[in-house]
Amino acid sequence: MDLRELAAFLKTRRARVRPADVGQPAGPRRRVPGLRREEVAQLAGLSADYCTELERGRGAQPSAQTLAALARALRLEGDERDHLFHLAGRPVPAAHGPTAHVQPAMLAMLDRLATTPAMIITDLHETLVQNDLAAALIGRHPMRRGPEASYVYRWFTDPAARALYPPDEHPHHSRVFVSDLRAVAARRGRDAHVVRMVSALRRRSAEFAALWDAHDVALRRADHKRLVHPALGIIEVDCHSLFSEDGRQRLLWFTAPPGSQGAAQLELLSVIGTQDMNLDASHVSLDATEASLSGPDVGADAPTG
């Protein structure tokens, strides 16, 4: 680990990013080129003190998750991201998983959706980054490693993950998830990461094995969803997808028709934000789900794809 070079690299990358590039106002009293340390910390989900220590060449070795968050906040290109990991003495992560490098063009699109719940996931439904409204809608994504980083994997192995959708719609989503995974597996070929995930799911879930053997295939490009939200009940939204050129990443965003109950709920969500609702969506209890479905005004929330 080269603390001095790491500090210098972080400073130069921060100075290069314009506030407008990440949805920040330029402001009349900005005394530094590029972003302030506090802004980088906020974008990366880190403390300002920790970012200051890194830029001063101090502190402990950053984790892979921290480096991935900094790379996204600073809008690093692929070679720059790899260089950051090398300076920190960490192995460069693979192209999949929750530390995968998010393409800057996808992040630029996400920045322009500040008033819309939006997130970027991998083709295996591993959440890479989400904006505040997406976190308010479906909860902060869990920081998991291995197969459990995939929402599809958790869907078939962790009953709590299904609390994101009304119970009567679970069979539909199971079919859609498996059909989407089949399309991804075919495109990736004999990708070891996908093979291990499919093998593990076949062992752990009879439902998955039966659906996989049906050989249905279809990418999940758009969908109308009824999402179970812990405070607002069921929110009906339309989920749209934008695929990266290589198909490995997807930008998802959620909308509702103007004047609809869903639109009103999303507007309310933008006001109340994540207060008292900043849960890992996979930990919302099934009892809470059933209670929300029996309430007078249904309208609420859900998952990653």
Secondary structure, 3 states (H helix, E strand, C coil): CCHHHHHHHHHHHHHHCCHHHHCCCCCCCCCCCCCCHHHHHHHHCCCHHHHHHHHCCCCCCCCHHHHHHHHHHCCCCHHHHHHHHHHCCCCCCCCCCCCCCCCHHHHHHHHCCCCCCEEEEECCCEEEEECHHHHHHHCCCCCCCHHHHEHHHHHHHCHHHHHHCCHHHHHHHHHHHHHHHHHHHHHHCCCHHHHHHHHHHHHHCHHHHHHHHCCCCCCCCEEEEEEEECCCEEEEEEEEEEECCCCCEEEEEEECCCCCHHHHHHHHHHHHCCCCCCCCHHHCCHHHHHHHHCCCCCCECCCCC
